[in-house]
Amino acid sequence: MKLSKSLLLIIFSICFFDVKIFAQNFDDIKRYKVNFATAARANEKLIAIRSFLANNQKYLLLVNPKTLDTKVDLASNYTTSGLQFQNVLAIFKNIAYVKSIEAAAAKDLQLQNAGIDHAIPNEKGIALTIDLCPSHKALDRIIFQSVFDEFKKIEQPAPLAISVSGKWMLKHQDDLNWLKSLVEKKELNITWVNHTYNHEVNKLPLAENFLLAPGTNLDVEVLENEKLMLKNGLTPSVFFRFPGLVSDKTIVEKIEDYGLIPIGSDAWLAKGQQPNTGSIVLIHGNGNEEIGVKDFIQLLKTRQADVKSKQWLLFDLRQGLGKEFE
């Protein structure tokens, strides 16, 4: 039986469309690894920090060292040259990406809140970060709706960062899809921050808790979480938030060896810390921090007039640090 040219064209289009969609799902990721390289194409000069195989093609997770934006693209689209992480630090030492890593490293001795905790000191506003630790409770959607409602006439999409854990993603697909829909509708601009796969917590002192617990496998916590993010259609950013904001010098250095920038907070609302100009604000949106959510809603109410006059804005972590270290 012969098929008409038009029918063949339709079949080809459907097959191509399906392949294209499947290629972006990244359901079958293989050989996912830390892999630093320069990646050049036309006027672009990016840094590859990960490589992986999917659908028989090699992909790279790429960072723009000036803007801190990340994207996933085919390795074949770039001319690459492999690097050691120390080479990255040396070659790009005067660029925002490396300056941010070094700024985070300067506070690596702290047991709590190591990393960058204040992003935009010369701007009027805050950088909002929302942590999604493992939880049986539903997402506090009121936070995200309140941000959109308050800023839709001033900043649309409104920028914020979400620190997402693997075990939260696995149990909250509907909530995750809802967040993704807000991005698709351009209501929010979300920076996805690695918050580890398991986010383990125990009853031991902080020095032996969270990522400092004996037997912690950082490759699982960092890389498996990134793989799960990619499987769910999220592009991992260059930012990392320690569970419980707990770390030590050794683990900060190990996280930076993955090419990630630790992000703390100088305004964890549930602990009574009040935001100042340029603060990185922390609230939990996983249903387990009612006080923090209420405090944030109240904060928005008290700042309504300032928001309308553009004297109190939300800032993208990437843009804030990019401007701070330009």
C-alpha positions, -999 to 999 in steps of 0.1 A, spaced: 0 0 0 14 34 -10 10 64 12 4 99 -1 31 125 3 9 145 26 2 115 48 39 107 50 46 143 59 21 141 88 35 109 101 71 123 99 59 154 118 43 134 145 73 112 150 97 142 151 75 160 175 73 130 198 111 126 197 116 163 205 93 161 235 108 129 248 143 144 244 134 171 268 119 149 295 153 134 304 137 103 319 166 80 310 198 98 322 230 79 321 266 87 330 256 119 349 288 134 363 307 165 373 325 176 342 340 210 339 348 225 306 347 257 286 319 256 261 320 281 232 295 288 205 294 320 183 296 348 209 288 326 239 315 315 263 299 293 290 311 268 316 299 233 315 296 218 350 278 185 343 276 161 314 252 132 308 237 110 282 200 109 274 183 93 243 217 84 230 229 120 229 253 139 251 241 169 270 257 196 291 245 216 321 259 251 313 265 282 334 269 317 321 297 330 344 285 366 342 248 362 347 248 329 366 220 316 344 220 279 337 207 258 308 209 223 294 219 219 257 234 193 234 272 190 237 275 189 200 263 225 198 296 237 214 333 236 211 344 223 245 377 221 263 380 201 296 391 218 328 398 210 364 378 230 389 409 249 400 414 260 363 378 273 364 386 294 395 417 308 379 404 315 344 372 332 356 385 347 388 372 382 379 338 371 368 306 369 390 304 331 391 339 326 407 336 357 428 303 343 443 320 310 451 348 328 468 324 350 488 306 319 500 339 302 509 348 332 531 321 321 556 328 284 555 338 281 592 303 287 604 283 257 616 251 274 606 244 297 577 276 294 558 276 308 523 262 340 509 234 354 530 230 389 517 228 393 479 219 429 469 230 455 495 226 485 472 190 477 460 156 483 476 141 449 482 149 413 490 157 380 474 130 356 485 140 319 489 114 292 498 126 258 510 108 226 502 121 200 526 105 165 527 70 168 542 37 149 542 18 182 542 7 200 511 25 230 496 16 264 511 3 277 478 -8 309 495 28 321 496 32 319 458 -3 333 450 4 362 474 37 370 457 20 371 423 -10 391 435 12 417 452 38 421 425 19 414 392 16 451 384 52 459 392 72 427 384 58 400 362 70 374 364 80 379 400 114 364 408 120 340 436 141 309 444 129 275 455 152 251 473 138 217 464 146 184 480 143 151 461 120 134 486 97 164 484 95 161 446 88 124 448 58 129 470 43 162 457 40 158 419 7 178 418 22 207 438 54 206 416 33 207 384 14 236 398 46 256 405 57 248 369 24 260 356 30 294 373 63 296 354 47 287 321 20 314 326 48 338 334 34 346 368 66 336 386 103 333 375 117 305 397 153 297 403 156 261 413 181 255 441 196 221 450 184 212 486 197 176 486 180 144 477 172 130 511 175 160 535 181 136 564 177 149 599 184 131 632 184 138 669 222 143 672 239 176 678 242 199 647 279 188 642 266 153 634 233 162 618 219 169 583 248 166 558 273 163 586 257 130 597 280 99 595 277 80 563 263 109 542 269 103 504 273 137 488 271 123 453 237 110 461 226 141 478 238 165 451 239 146 418 208 124 423 188 154 432 199 172 401 190 142 380 155 141 396 152 179 389 160 173 352 136 144 351 109 167 363 117 194 338 136 217 362 169 232 352 193 231 382 208 265 391 243 270 404 230 275 439 229 251 468 212 254 502 224 232 531 196 214 549 191 231 583 216 257 570 242 233 587 277 227 574 314 228 582 344 240 563 351 206 547 316 201 534 314 237 521 345 231 501 331 198 488 299 215 476 319 242 459 339 214 442 307 205 425 307 240 410 279 252 433 274 284 453 261 278 489 233 302 498 224 310 534 199 336 548 201 366 571 163 367 575 148 334 584 114 348 593 102 319 615 132 326 638 122 362 641 150 376 619 138 407 601 148 415 565 169 444 557 177 460 523 193 432 502 184 404 526 181 368 514 148 359 531 140 323 540 106 307 546 95 271 543 66 264 520 63 227 527 34 230 552 57 227 583 63 264 591 31 282 598 47 310 616 71 318 588 43 318 563 22 342 584 51 365 590 58 367 552 21 374 544 22 402 571 55 415 556 38 418 522 9 437 538 32 462 556 52 468 524 22 473 500 28 510 496 65 505 490 58 478 465 35 501 445 60 529 445 88 504 435 107 511 467 105 474 478 110 448 451 119 411 447 153 404 432 165 374 413 194 358 432 213 355 399 209 391 389 216 403 424 249 384 427 257 392 391 254 429 398 272 427 431 302 410 416 302 425 381 
